[in-house]
Amino acid sequence: MESLGVYLKSRRDRVTPAEIGLRTYGTSRRVPGLRREELAQLAGVSAGYYTRLEQGLAETASPQVLDALARALRLDDVETAHLHNLARRSSLPKLSDPGTEEPHPRVLALLENLGETVPAVVLGRRGDVLAWNRAGHALTAEHLGFGSPPDPARRPSVPRLFFLDPLTRDLFDNWAELARIHVAYLRLTAGRHPTDARLAALIGELTMRSDEFARLWATGDVADCTVGAMWLRHPTVGALGVDYQVWLQPDSPDHRLEIYTPKDPGSADALKLLARFDR
């Protein structure tokens, strides 16, 4: 799991002096982005303190210091929240098993009332499919058993499917974009739940088994994916595009109801055809 120091260094490396108006006077630089002392000066802290923070030798950082570092590093709101999450980790216990996730009855009732014409999937905090309707199953993973989500031992894992399953990779025309978003959201989740042993194991497994996942994880990017587009080459109905939007669940805030709507009339026809095939 990621440390505060590792994340700070990855963000420091991506900011060039020119981007923030620092003059370098033509001198050679041994780092790709800002030097530690440059970032410390911009954030209004001592270079020694920032170095200890990045090396994991400082006990903690105040919210004010973290916000100053975030401004200097030009972090957005999601990245800043991730920075604060990582800073709180030092006082948390070691990894532990959080137990099996179960979808709340209210989200299952909502899923049922969407009917079978609107594709929808309920995802857990680690990207496990906790439930789906037949349209959601047919759209995203028709090669898997429809009845697998209720059984924790058989639940599909979206991150594993994206990086380890060739059929899922072939399904998405914009696989590279979606893969980057999945990894960035997984990193955000890791910051929110730093003691989740199952999440740590998932990240370790994907890092070892997928070079592409390891490369994306090494970028340090975080994102909270709530809306976006998916372009598919579906084996049953052909090419189509859908917009996805995520609905967070007040009763189980780690769970996300993801709903898919067609981008154009042709895609709407394809979804209707898919619903008929899946009956």
Buried (B, 14 or more C-beta within 10 A) or exposed (E): BBBBBBBBBBBBEBBEBEEBEBEEEEEEEEEEBBBBEBBBBBBEBEBEBBBBBBEEEBEEBEEEBBBBBBEBBEBEEBBBBBBBBBBBBBEEEEBEEBEEBBBBEEBBEBBEEBEBEBBBBBBBBBBBBBBBBBBBBBBBBBEBEBEBBEEBEEBBBBBBBBBBBEEBBEBBBBBEBBBBBBBBBBBBBBBBBBBBBBBBEBBEBBBEEBEBBBEBBEEBBBBBBEEBEBBBEBEEBEEBBBBBEBBEBEEBEBBBBBBBEBBEEEBBEBBBBBBEEBE
